[in-house]
Amino acid sequence: MLNKVQKVIQFYKTNGWVAVYRLLYLQLPFLSFLNIKQSIVKSYGAYTAMPFGEIVNPTEISKKTINWFIPPVGKGSGGHLNIFRFIRNLENLGYQNRIIIVCPPQPISAEVAKKNINEWFFKIDAEVFIDNGEKIPSAYFAMATEWRTAYYVKRFLGCLKKCYFVQDYEPWFYPAGTDSTLAENTYRFGFNGFTAGGWLAHKLKSEFEMPTTALGFSYDRDLYRPLQKTRKADGLQRIFFYARPPTLRRAFELGILVLREVCLRAPNVRVVLAGWDVSNYEIPFEYESFGLFELEQ
């Protein structure tokens, strides 16, 4: 037991509470012997709670203020990376941004959360608030960034415009059921959607009558650029696999099964894994693993 606790602590230090919470949540069905009852109301109470925030006087609020409602920050999260890139660029355009972290598990403090953002991603000026009852300042815009956060924005009174930064079609993240239904429902809130690409913009507009603006895809040209081609002298052909087990939609298990068949049929293949620490998994073929890279790498 002590060894397992130490592993959880080390896992938290590397990956943050979001990943720990997800792994523990996935194990809850196997912990019934502890006779712990799960409260449906507590788990989903945020979606039916009362409105909050002070009503805004349009003449007293700057049009360059944005409250970003985001889920807890996890190291290596591509969704958070894109959010923070937009915040940084908007700061350069003179906008005042605030980050409001909602949904469980909450960070220890706003200060710790800001420190994690600056260390795991890059430095931004935005002030950070957490959902612990502290007063959230008013803003001209309130921006939802994930389906759970959309319910907070829906209840938030302290803004004039409500928007939705949509990076994925999130109902497909879950089996048909409660979470997929709640996620789909957020597209009917009447928010102005800013979507990752035209496909999402068209889908949300045509199926949910949601006003949308598509954002084109790009990349950081200082980080991603052509390098001189090199080929190792071992003569192996390499396949890169983005291996991220806690993100279910990445289909880690299916990828391992498929790559096993590839390696059995093509012995000259070497698989390269990156995106997560997979040392606790039995990988049934020869591979190279690089874990979770820093952004600069």
C-alpha positions as CSV (number, residue, x, y, z in Angstrom):
1,M,0.0,0.0,0.0
2,L,2.8,2.4,0.9
3,N,4.5,1.7,-2.5
4,K,1.2,2.5,-4.3
5,V,0.7,5.7,-2.3
6,Q,4.3,6.8,-3.3
7,K,3.5,6.0,-6.9
8,V,0.4,8.2,-6.8
9,I,2.4,11.1,-5.2
10,Q,5.1,10.8,-7.8
11,F,2.4,10.6,-10.6
12,Y,0.8,13.8,-9.2
13,K,4.1,15.7,-9.1
14,T,4.7,14.8,-12.8
15,N,1.2,15.0,-14.2
16,G,-1.0,17.0,-11.9
17,W,-4.3,16.3,-10.1
18,V,-6.3,16.1,-13.3
19,A,-4.6,12.9,-14.3
20,V,-4.7,11.5,-10.8
21,Y,-8.4,12.3,-10.5
22,R,-9.1,10.6,-13.8
23,L,-7.3,7.5,-13.0
24,L,-8.9,7.2,-9.6
25,Y,-12.3,7.9,-11.0
26,L,-11.9,5.0,-13.5
27,Q,-11.1,2.7,-10.6
28,L,-14.2,3.6,-8.5
29,P,-16.3,0.7,-9.8
30,F,-13.7,-1.7,-8.3
31,L,-13.7,0.0,-4.9
32,S,-17.3,-1.0,-4.0
33,F,-15.9,-3.2,-1.1
34,L,-15.1,0.1,0.7
35,N,-18.9,0.7,0.9
36,I,-18.5,4.3,-0.2
37,K,-21.7,5.8,-1.7
38,Q,-21.3,8.2,-4.6
39,S,-23.5,11.2,-4.6
40,I,-25.1,12.0,-8.0
41,V,-26.2,15.4,-6.8
42,K,-22.7,16.4,-5.6
43,S,-21.1,15.0,-8.8
44,Y,-23.5,17.0,-11.1
45,G,-24.6,19.8,-8.9
46,A,-22.7,22.5,-10.7
47,Y,-25.0,22.0,-13.8
48,T,-28.2,22.8,-11.8
49,A,-26.9,25.4,-9.3
50,M,-28.1,29.0,-9.0
51,P,-26.7,31.9,-11.0
52,F,-23.8,33.8,-9.6
53,G,-21.8,37.0,-10.2
54,E,-22.9,40.6,-10.2
55,I,-25.0,42.0,-13.1
56,V,-22.8,44.2,-15.3
57,N,-23.5,47.9,-16.1
58,P,-22.6,48.2,-19.8
59,T,-21.2,51.7,-19.4
60,E,-18.8,50.6,-16.6
61,I,-17.1,47.6,-18.2
62,S,-14.3,47.6,-20.8
63,K,-14.9,45.8,-24.0
64,K,-11.3,44.4,-23.7
65,T,-12.0,42.2,-20.6
66,I,-12.4,38.4,-21.0
67,N,-13.1,35.8,-18.3
68,W,-11.9,32.4,-19.5
69,F,-13.7,29.5,-17.6
70,I,-11.4,26.5,-17.9
71,P,-11.2,23.0,-16.4
72,P,-8.3,22.1,-14.0
73,V,-4.9,22.4,-15.8
74,G,-3.0,19.2,-16.6
75,K,0.6,19.0,-17.7
76,G,0.9,18.2,-21.4
77,S,-2.8,19.2,-22.2
78,G,-3.0,20.3,-25.8
79,G,-6.4,21.9,-25.2
80,H,-5.0,24.1,-22.4
81,L,-2.0,24.9,-24.6
82,N,-4.3,26.4,-27.3
83,I,-6.3,28.3,-24.7
84,F,-3.2,29.9,-23.2
85,R,-1.8,30.7,-26.7
86,F,-5.0,32.7,-27.4
87,I,-4.8,34.4,-24.0
88,R,-1.2,35.4,-24.6
89,N,-1.9,36.8,-28.1
90,L,-5.0,38.7,-26.8
91,E,-2.8,40.2,-24.0
92,N,-0.5,41.4,-26.7
93,L,-3.5,43.1,-28.3
94,G,-4.3,44.9,-25.1
95,Y,-7.0,42.7,-23.6
96,Q,-7.3,42.0,-19.9
97,N,-7.8,38.2,-19.4
98,R,-8.8,36.3,-16.3
99,I,-8.6,32.6,-15.9
100,I,-11.3,31.0,-13.7
101,I,-10.7,27.3,-12.9
102,V,-13.9,25.3,-12.4
103,C,-14.8,21.7,-12.0
104,P,-13.1,19.1,-9.8
105,P,-10.4,18.5,-8.8
106,Q,-9.6,22.1,-7.8
107,P,-5.9,23.2,-7.4
108,I,-4.6,23.9,-3.9
109,S,-4.7,27.7,-4.6
110,A,-4.9,30.2,-7.4
111,E,-1.2,30.9,-6.8
112,V,-0.2,27.3,-7.3
113,A,-2.4,27.1,-10.4
114,K,-0.7,30.2,-11.9
115,K,2.7,28.8,-11.1
116,N,1.8,25.5,-12.9
117,I,0.6,27.4,-16.0
118,N,3.8,29.4,-16.2
119,E,6.0,26.3,-15.7
120,W,4.1,23.8,-17.7
121,F,3.3,26.0,-20.6
122,F,4.6,29.6,-20.7
123,K,4.3,32.9,-18.9
124,I,1.0,34.8,-19.2
125,D,-0.2,37.9,-17.3
126,A,-3.8,36.7,-16.7
127,E,-4.9,36.7,-13.1
128,V,-6.1,33.2,-11.9
129,F,-9.2,32.5,-9.8
130,I,-10.5,29.1,-8.6
131,D,-14.0,27.9,-7.9
132,N,-13.9,28.0,-4.1
133,G,-16.5,30.7,-3.4
134,E,-14.2,33.7,-4.1
135,K,-15.7,36.6,-6.0
136,I,-15.3,36.4,-9.8
137,P,-14.8,39.9,-11.3
138,S,-17.2,41.0,-14.1
139,A,-16.0,41.1,-17.7
140,Y,-17.4,42.1,-21.1
141,F,-16.9,38.5,-22.4
142,A,-17.2,35.2,-20.6
143,M,-15.6,32.3,-22.5
144,A,-16.5,28.6,-22.0
145,T,-13.7,26.3,-23.1
146,E,-15.1,22.8,-22.4
147,W,-18.6,21.4,-22.0
148,R,-18.5,21.4,-18.2
149,T,-17.3,25.0,-18.1
150,A,-20.2,26.0,-20.3
151,Y,-22.7,25.4,-17.5
152,Y,-20.7,27.8,-15.3
153,V,-20.8,30.5,-18.1
154,K,-24.5,29.9,-18.5
155,R,-25.1,30.7,-14.8
156,F,-22.6,33.6,-14.8
157,L,-24.3,37.0,-14.5
158,G,-21.2,39.2,-14.6
159,C,-20.7,39.6,-18.4
160,L,-22.4,41.0,-21.5
161,K,-21.4,38.5,-24.1
162,K,-21.1,34.7,-23.6
163,C,-18.8,32.7,-26.0
164,Y,-17.7,29.2,-26.4
165,F,-14.1,28.2,-27.5
166,V,-14.9,24.7,-29.0
167,Q,-11.9,22.6,-29.9
168,D,-13.6,19.2,-30.2
169,Y,-17.1,17.7,-30.6
170,E,-17.1,16.6,-26.9
171,P,-20.2,14.3,-26.9
172,W,-18.1,11.8,-28.7
173,F,-15.7,11.7,-25.8
174,Y,-18.1,9.4,-23.9
175,P,-20.4,6.4,-24.5
176,A,-24.0,7.4,-25.0
177,G,-25.3,8.4,-21.6
178,T,-25.4,11.3,-19.1
179,D,-22.1,13.0,-19.9
180,S,-22.6,12.8,-23.7
181,T,-26.1,14.2,-23.3
182,L,-25.0,17.1,-21.0
183,A,-22.1,17.9,-23.4
184,E,-24.4,18.0,-26.4
185,N,-26.8,20.2,-24.5
186,T,-24.2,23.0,-24.2
187,Y,-24.4,23.7,-27.9
188,R,-28.0,24.9,-27.4
189,F,-27.1,27.6,-24.9
190,G,-26.9,30.3,-27.6
191,F,-23.3,31.1,-27.0
192,N,-21.2,32.5,-29.8
193,G,-18.9,29.7,-30.8
194,F,-15.3,29.9,-31.9
195,T,-14.4,26.5,-33.3
196,A,-11.2,24.7,-34.2
197,G,-11.7,24.4,-38.0
198,G,-14.6,24.6,-40.3
199,W,-16.0,21.1,-39.8
200,L,-17.0,21.9,-36.2
201,A,-18.4,25.3,-37.2
202,H,-20.6,23.8,-39.8
203,K,-21.7,20.9,-37.5
204,L,-22.7,23.1,-34.6
205,K,-24.4,25.7,-36.8
206,S,-26.4,23.2,-38.9
207,E,-27.4,20.8,-36.1
208,F,-27.8,23.2,-33.2
209,E,-28.3,26.6,-34.8
210,M,-25.3,27.8,-32.9
211,P,-23.7,31.0,-34.2
212,T,-20.1,30.0,-35.1
213,T,-16.8,31.4,-36.3
214,A,-14.2,29.0,-37.6
215,L,-10.6,29.4,-36.6
216,G,-8.0,28.1,-39.0
217,F,-5.3,25.7,-37.9
218,S,-1.7,26.9,-37.6
219,Y,1.5,26.1,-35.6
220,D,4.3,27.8,-33.7
221,R,6.9,28.3,-36.5
222,D,9.7,28.9,-33.9
223,L,9.2,25.3,-32.5
224,Y,8.0,23.3,-35.5
225,R,10.2,23.5,-38.6
226,P,11.9,21.1,-41.1
227,L,15.1,19.5,-39.8
228,Q,17.8,17.8,-41.7
229,K,16.8,14.2,-42.4
230,T,18.8,11.6,-40.6
231,R,18.6,7.8,-40.7
232,K,20.0,5.6,-38.1
233,A,22.5,3.0,-39.2
234,D,20.5,0.1,-37.7
235,G,18.3,-0.2,-40.9
236,L,15.0,-0.2,-38.9
237,Q,11.9,1.4,-40.1
238,R,10.3,3.5,-37.3
239,I,6.6,4.1,-36.6
240,F,5.7,7.0,-34.2
241,F,2.7,6.4,-31.9
242,Y,1.2,9.1,-29.7
243,A,0.7,7.0,-26.6
244,R,-1.5,8.6,-24.0
245,P,-3.5,6.0,-22.0
246,P,-5.5,8.3,-19.7
247,T,-7.1,10.1,-22.7
248,L,-9.6,7.5,-23.9
249,R,-10.2,9.0,-27.3
250,R,-6.5,8.4,-28.2
251,A,-7.3,4.6,-28.3
252,F,-4.1,3.6,-26.7
253,E,-5.2,-0.1,-26.2
254,L,-6.3,-0.4,-29.8
255,G,-3.0,1.1,-31.0
256,I,-0.9,-1.4,-29.0
257,L,-2.9,-4.3,-30.4
258,V,-2.5,-3.1,-34.0
259,L,1.2,-2.3,-33.6
260,R,1.8,-5.8,-32.1
261,E,0.4,-7.3,-35.3
262,V,2.5,-4.9,-37.4
263,C,5.7,-5.9,-35.5
264,L,4.9,-9.6,-35.8
265,R,4.6,-9.3,-39.6
266,A,7.4,-6.8,-40.1
267,P,10.3,-7.6,-37.8
268,N,12.3,-4.7,-39.2
269,V,9.9,-2.2,-37.6
270,R,10.7,-0.3,-34.4
271,V,7.9,1.6,-32.6
272,V,8.6,5.0,-31.0
273,L,6.2,6.1,-28.2
274,A,5.8,9.5,-26.7
275,G,3.0,11.5,-24.9
276,W,3.0,9.6,-21.6
277,D,5.0,7.5,-19.1
278,V,4.0,3.9,-20.2
279,S,6.5,2.2,-17.9
280,N,3.7,0.5,-16.1
281,Y,2.3,-1.2,-19.2
282,E,3.5,-4.4,-20.8
283,I,4.4,-3.4,-24.4
284,P,4.5,-6.7,-26.5
285,F,7.1,-5.5,-29.0
286,E,10.4,-3.7,-29.3
287,Y,10.0,0.0,-28.8
288,E,11.6,3.3,-27.8
289,S,9.8,5.4,-25.3
290,F,10.2,9.1,-24.6
291,G,7.4,9.8,-22.2
292,L,6.0,13.3,-21.8
293,F,8.1,16.0,-23.6
294,E,8.5,19.6,-22.5
295,L,7.0,22.0,-25.0
296,E,10.5,23.1,-26.2
297,Q,11.3,19.5,-27.1
